[in-house]
Amino acid sequence: MRKKKGGGVYIKKQKHQPLQQPSVDPITGKKIPKSFVFSRGKLPSSLKQLQMDLRKLMLPHTALSLKEKKRNNLKDFLNVAGPMGVTHFLILSKTPASPYLRVATTPQGPTLTFKIHEYSLAADIARSQSHPRCPKDLFKNSALVVLSGFVSGELPLRLTTNMFQNIFPTIDVKTVKLSSCQRIVLLNYNKDTKLIDFRHYSIRLQPIGASHRIIKLVQNRQVPDLKNLRDVSDFVTKAGYGSESEGDEEAATVTLSSDIGRVNRASTKSAVKLQEVGPRMTLQLVKVEKGLCSGEVLFSEYGKPDGKGKSDDEMPENQEGEEDSEGSEDEDESEEDADGEENNEELD
């Protein structure tokens, strides 16, 4: 049972998963970045689902079952973040004009505020696909991150590059296991529109030259229906069967150094294919603050930096019609924490 004490932040313990995770990578020796994904102020149901999608994207080094209360302020999250080794906050908020995403480094910043122009939930993307792909161990390891178009030497782009590189663990290309590279986050910056396309994909390897039916046979270990065939060889050679190769000529190919699964063998060529998992966002950097949701404004899309930013709960309701208005919304936020729920622990 959880403790009831003040207005703390709660994290639900997951079965078969320890609450405390290692803080240092045993292979690279580098600190593993960890994150909290939470909201400030009221969110509509679609943005609440986006919050859950972002938590899944940041797995396994995030609090998937983080519980918030309407009295929580930024200090409450900081008090929990320190002992747990949390290095980054991803904060969603909503104004009458637009939703926003803030990405901050704890405990002293900087903070990058992005306006969310468009977004699609993971469920929406899955419904748009004829064969959605989500293996059970897809979120067992952290996603890789690739940035494109961030070539300018301007401060805002440099900070954006560093921020997104640092919220995911670094990898050692000499020792990384290929089987652990199952997801990738792609960020593409368009210098003309100043927009960032944020995409999340699963990585799939497919042997080159193997027919789709043979691959299915090996993967599923099920005897195929051969009652309409004269010979088992017809299963492969019959028109249409042998030509169903999944590895097309335009796909990127790799030569594997080790076996991956049952069909991708070492020293053979496989096609690398990406399938979108979601969520999908179109972001625009609108503000950079030196501190944690406060401090000197290093960059502002709405005008010249004013030298001092306002704290998280003191932001004006509108700056050019689109700044955060979270302080007043916090007071009206509905209680999300169910008193009867078990297996929760308050962390102060």
Disulfide bonds with the S-S distance in Angstrom:
none
